[in-house]
């Protein structure tokens, strides 16, 4: 972590279980202001649970989660969620809302005046590379998958949240669209200096987007490193991820050679 950096999210001895099933096991983690922390791991390791604890969609069985130095249990849950942007894999847009109304959701709930909301929607659509004149009046079913994800990001940013939570937002997209959005998102977050917590099971995505990668297994963080140090790690699960990327690259090169 950076010297003198401000901790904006912190997990202190956090456990979460459903019945006898322990999902998170004594999780301790500090997330710096302005960083992009990747939660990496296979399905069921606790990534999404960790994410949902931050905006109090769920509450810890034991331990505490702090946002901006205050326990989530001391926050009003609605106020906490409105100050945190949240992007899901399928964008989570309201199908009966226009693009403009979807993006303006949180500002509307916060009772922004119409002129301010309209201005913000135009700014957000421009920010994610979609023409307001072309897209503001459209509905989600009239958009491509990549366009819906852009709208999801625009909606998450509309009220200028200090924290962004993203749960495999590009996982359902085709490879080319996914790669383009990953690059654009990386530049966007860097320019906006947002604190971002990003869930993925894709190591390539983690390396591209993250300032640090938290590798999770069975409800624990077993490795927490920068991307540069992650690829040099001897930790067995990290090596398994890296070997998978290597194997995929070899398969791709073999397929290219066979085609030629």
VENKA-V753219 format. One record per residue. N is the residue number from 1. RES is the residue in one letter. PHI is phi as a letter, one per 40 degrees, with the letter a starting at -180 (999 if undefined). PSI is psi in whole degrees, -180 to 180 (999 if undefined). OMEGA is omega in whole degrees, 0 to 359 (none if undefined). Layout:
n->N res->RES phi->PHI psi->PSI omega->OMEGA
n->N res->RES phi->PHI psi->PSI omega->OMEGA
This chain:
n->1 res->X phi->999 psi->153 omega->184
n->2 res->X phi->c psi->139 omega->179
n->3 res->X phi->c psi->135 omega->178
n->4 res->X phi->g psi->14 omega->178
n->5 res->X phi->c psi->150 omega->179
n->6 res->X phi->c psi->130 omega->176
n->7 res->X phi->c psi->123 omega->182
n->8 res->X phi->b psi->-27 omega->175
n->9 res->X phi->b psi->136 omega->179
n->10 res->X phi->a psi->136 omega->173
n->11 res->X phi->b psi->127 omega->179
n->12 res->X phi->b psi->107 omega->176
n->13 res->X phi->f psi->49 omega->186
n->14 res->X phi->c psi->131 omega->172
n->15 res->X phi->b psi->149 omega->173
n->16 res->X phi->a psi->127 omega->178
n->17 res->X phi->a psi->154 omega->176
n->18 res->X phi->b psi->110 omega->187
n->19 res->X phi->g psi->-127 omega->179
n->20 res->X phi->c psi->-7 omega->184
n->21 res->X phi->c psi->117 omega->180
n->22 res->X phi->c psi->117 omega->182
n->23 res->X phi->c psi->-42 omega->175
n->24 res->X phi->b psi->140 omega->188
n->25 res->X phi->b psi->96 omega->175
n->26 res->X phi->f psi->56 omega->183
n->27 res->X phi->c psi->127 omega->175
n->28 res->X phi->b psi->128 omega->185
n->29 res->X phi->a psi->138 omega->173
n->30 res->X phi->b psi->133 omega->181
n->31 res->X phi->b psi->125 omega->185
n->32 res->X phi->c psi->152 omega->173
n->33 res->X phi->c psi->130 omega->175
n->34 res->X phi->g psi->-5 omega->181
n->35 res->X phi->c psi->162 omega->171
n->36 res->X phi->b psi->105 omega->180
n->37 res->X phi->c psi->126 omega->178
n->38 res->X phi->c psi->129 omega->170
n->39 res->X phi->c psi->108 omega->187
n->40 res->X phi->b psi->139 omega->176
n->41 res->X phi->i psi->169 omega->181
n->42 res->X phi->c psi->167 omega->179
n->43 res->X phi->d psi->137 omega->177
n->44 res->X phi->g psi->2 omega->183
n->45 res->X phi->c psi->-11 omega->178
n->46 res->X phi->h psi->8 omega->184
n->47 res->X phi->c psi->-56 omega->183
n->48 res->X phi->c psi->-35 omega->175
n->49 res->X phi->d psi->-45 omega->178
n->50 res->X phi->d psi->-44 omega->180
n->51 res->X phi->c psi->-47 omega->184
n->52 res->X phi->c psi->-24 omega->177
n->53 res->X phi->c psi->-27 omega->184
n->54 res->X phi->c psi->-42 omega->179
n->55 res->X phi->b psi->19 omega->172
n->56 res->X phi->f psi->31 omega->168
n->57 res->X phi->c psi->-28 omega->169
n->58 res->X phi->b psi->165 omega->182
n->59 res->X phi->b psi->146 omega->184
n->60 res->X phi->c psi->145 omega->173
n->61 res->X phi->c psi->-36 omega->177
n->62 res->X phi->a psi->159 omega->182
n->63 res->X phi->g psi->-176 omega->183
n->64 res->X phi->b psi->148 omega->172
n->65 res->X phi->b psi->131 omega->180
n->66 res->X phi->b psi->136 omega->173
n->67 res->X phi->b psi->120 omega->183
n->68 res->X phi->f psi->40 omega->175
n->69 res->X phi->g psi->4 omega->183
n->70 res->X phi->b psi->132 omega->179
n->71 res->X phi->d psi->138 omega->179
n->72 res->X phi->d psi->-26 omega->179
n->73 res->X phi->c psi->-17 omega->177
n->74 res->X phi->c psi->-11 omega->175
n->75 res->X phi->c psi->147 omega->162
n->76 res->X phi->c psi->124 omega->188
n->77 res->X phi->d psi->-39 omega->181
n->78 res->X phi->c psi->-45 omega->179
n->79 res->X phi->c psi->-39 omega->179
n->80 res->X phi->c psi->-47 omega->183
n->81 res->X phi->c psi->-33 omega->181
n->82 res->X phi->c psi->-21 omega->180
n->83 res->X phi->c psi->1 omega->180
n->84 res->X phi->b psi->122 omega->176
n->85 res->X phi->c psi->144 omega->185
n->86 res->X phi->b psi->122 omega->181
n->87 res->X phi->b psi->126 omega->180
n->88 res->X phi->b psi->172 omega->182
n->89 res->X phi->c psi->-41 omega->181
n->90 res->X phi->c psi->22 omega->177
n->91 res->X phi->g psi->-33 omega->178
n->92 res->X phi->g psi->31 omega->180
n->93 res->X phi->c psi->150 omega->174
n->94 res->X phi->c psi->118 omega->187
n->95 res->X phi->c psi->-26 omega->182
n->96 res->X phi->c psi->1 omega->175
n->97 res->X phi->c psi->142 omega->171
n->98 res->X phi->c psi->168 omega->176
n->99 res->X phi->d psi->-46 omega->181
n->100 res->X phi->d psi->-44 omega->182
n->101 res->X phi->c psi->-35 omega->176
n->102 res->X phi->c psi->-48 omega->182
n->103 res->X phi->c psi->-34 omega->184
n->104 res->X phi->c psi->9 omega->188
n->105 res->X phi->d psi->-58 omega->183
n->106 res->X phi->c psi->-44 omega->174
n->107 res->X phi->d psi->-35 omega->177
n->108 res->X phi->c psi->-43 omega->179
n->109 res->X phi->c psi->-28 omega->179
n->110 res->X phi->c psi->7 omega->175
n->111 res->X phi->g psi->38 omega->172
n->112 res->X phi->c psi->150 omega->176
n->113 res->X phi->c psi->162 omega->188
n->114 res->X phi->c psi->-40 omega->181
n->115 res->X phi->c psi->-41 omega->180
n->116 res->X phi->c psi->-42 omega->179
n->117 res->X phi->c psi->-47 omega->182
n->118 res->X phi->d psi->-45 omega->180
n->119 res->X phi->c psi->-43 omega->182
n->120 res->X phi->c psi->-40 omega->178
n->121 res->X phi->c psi->-45 omega->179
n->122 res->X phi->c psi->-43 omega->179
n->123 res->X phi->c psi->-43 omega->183
n->124 res->X phi->c psi->-40 omega->178
n->125 res->X phi->c psi->-41 omega->176
n->126 res->X phi->c psi->-40 omega->183
n->127 res->X phi->c psi->-38 omega->181
n->128 res->X phi->c psi->12 omega->172
n->129 res->X phi->g psi->27 omega->178
n->130 res->X phi->b psi->129 omega->181
n->131 res->X phi->c psi->122 omega->178
n->132 res->X phi->d psi->-38 omega->180
n->133 res->X phi->c psi->-33 omega->183
n->134 res->X phi->c psi->-33 omega->191
n->135 res->X phi->b psi->-19 omega->189
n->136 res->X phi->d psi->-37 omega->185
n->137 res->X phi->c psi->-1 omega->179
n->138 res->X phi->c psi->166 omega->177
n->139 res->X phi->b psi->158 omega->185
n->140 res->X phi->d psi->-36 omega->182
n->141 res->X phi->c psi->-13 omega->179
n->142 res->X phi->c psi->6 omega->183
n->143 res->X phi->b psi->155 omega->171
n->144 res->X phi->c psi->169 omega->178
n->145 res->X phi->d psi->-43 omega->179
n->146 res->X phi->c psi->-38 omega->178
n->147 res->X phi->c psi->-39 omega->178
n->148 res->X phi->c psi->-39 omega->179
n->149 res->X phi->c psi->-37 omega->176
n->150 res->X phi->c psi->-42 omega->178
n->151 res->X phi->c psi->-39 omega->177
n->152 res->X phi->d psi->-42 omega->178
n->153 res->X phi->c psi->-42 omega->179
n->154 res->X phi->c psi->-43 omega->179
n->155 res->X phi->c psi->-41 omega->180
n->156 res->X phi->c psi->-30 omega->183
n->157 res->X phi->c psi->-9 omega->193
n->158 res->X phi->c psi->-39 omega->182
n->159 res->X phi->c psi->16 omega->178
n->160 res->X phi->f psi->57 omega->181
n->161 res->X phi->c psi->154 omega->178
n->162 res->X phi->c psi->-21 omega->185
n->163 res->X phi->b psi->139 omega->174
n->164 res->X phi->b psi->131 omega->174
n->165 res->X phi->b psi->130 omega->181
n->166 res->X phi->b psi->123 omega->184
n->167 res->X phi->b psi->93 omega->182
n->168 res->X phi->f psi->55 omega->188
n->169 res->X phi->c psi->-23 omega->183
n->170 res->X phi->b psi->8 omega->188
n->171 res->X phi->c psi->-27 omega->184
n->172 res->X phi->c psi->3 omega->185
n->173 res->X phi->c psi->158 omega->176
n->174 res->X phi->c psi->157 omega->188
n->175 res->X phi->d psi->-40 omega->183
n->176 res->X phi->c psi->-46 omega->178
n->177 res->X phi->c psi->-41 omega->181
n->178 res->X phi->c psi->-46 omega->182
n->179 res->X phi->c psi->-42 omega->180
n->180 res->X phi->c psi->-44 omega->181
n->181 res->X phi->c psi->-35 omega->177
n->182 res->X phi->d psi->-47 omega->181
n->183 res->X phi->c psi->-43 omega->180
n->184 res->X phi->c psi->-39 omega->181
n->185 res->X phi->c psi->-41 omega->179
n->186 res->X phi->d psi->-45 omega->179
n->187 res->X phi->c psi->-39 omega->182
n->188 res->X phi->c psi->-49 omega->182
n->189 res->X phi->c psi->-39 omega->179
n->190 res->X phi->c psi->-43 omega->181
n->191 res->X phi->c psi->-33 omega->183
n->192 res->X phi->c psi->-12 omega->180
n->193 res->X phi->f psi->43 omega->178
n->194 res->X phi->c psi->149 omega->170
n->195 res->X phi->c psi->123 omega->188
n->196 res->X phi->b psi->132 omega->173
n->197 res->X phi->b psi->121 omega->195
n->198 res->X phi->b psi->120 omega->179
n->199 res->X phi->c psi->132 omega->175
n->200 res->X phi->a psi->161 omega->169
n->201 res->X phi->b psi->10 omega->184
n->202 res->X phi->b psi->110 omega->182
n->203 res->X phi->c psi->-37 omega->179
n->204 res->X phi->c psi->-41 omega->177
n->205 res->X phi->c psi->-42 omega->180
n->206 res->X phi->c psi->-44 omega->182
n->207 res->X phi->c psi->-39 omega->181
n->208 res->X phi->c psi->-41 omega->191
n->209 res->X phi->c psi->-27 omega->192
n->210 res->X phi->c psi->147 omega->165
n->211 res->X phi->c psi->-30 omega->170
n->212 res->X phi->a psi->153 omega->179
n->213 res->X phi->b psi->123 omega->175
n->214 res->X phi->b psi->107 omega->180
n->215 res->X phi->c psi->124 omega->185
n->216 res->X phi->b psi->145 omega->175
n->217 res->X phi->a psi->125 omega->177
n->218 res->X phi->f psi->45 omega->174
n->219 res->X phi->g psi->8 omega->180
n->220 res->X phi->b psi->154 omega->170
n->221 res->X phi->c psi->115 omega->183
n->222 res->X phi->c psi->-11 omega->176
n->223 res->X phi->a psi->134 omega->178
n->224 res->X phi->b psi->107 omega->188
n->225 res->X phi->a psi->162 omega->168
n->226 res->X phi->c psi->159 omega->177
n->227 res->X phi->d psi->-39 omega->182
n->228 res->X phi->c psi->-42 omega->179
n->229 res->X phi->c psi->-29 omega->179
n->230 res->X phi->c psi->-45 omega->184
n->231 res->X phi->c psi->-14 omega->177
n->232 res->X phi->c psi->-3 omega->186
n->233 res->X phi->c psi->148 omega->175
n->234 res->X phi->c psi->4 omega->179
n->235 res->X phi->d psi->131 omega->189
n->236 res->X phi->d psi->-44 omega->181
n->237 res->X phi->c psi->-37 omega->176
n->238 res->X phi->c psi->-42 omega->178
n->239 res->X phi->c psi->-37 omega->179
n->240 res->X phi->c psi->-41 omega->176
n->241 res->X phi->c psi->-46 omega->182
n->242 res->X phi->c psi->-38 omega->178
n->243 res->X phi->c psi->-33 omega->177
n->244 res->X phi->c psi->-43 omega->177
n->245 res->X phi->c psi->-43 omega->179
n->246 res->X phi->c psi->-43 omega->180
n->247 res->X phi->c psi->-40 omega->179
n->248 res->X phi->c psi->-39 omega->179
n->249 res->X phi->c psi->-40 omega->178
n->250 res->X phi->c psi->-40 omega->178
n->251 res->X phi->c psi->-41 omega->180
n->252 res->X phi->c psi->-43 omega->179
n->253 res->X phi->c psi->-38 omega->179
n->254 res->X phi->c psi->-42 omega->179
n->255 res->X phi->c psi->-38 omega->179
n->256 res->X phi->c psi->-43 omega->180
n->257 res->X phi->c psi->-40 omega->179
n->258 res->X phi->c psi->-35 omega->179
n->259 res->X phi->c psi->-39 omega->179
n->260 res->X phi->c psi->999 omega->none
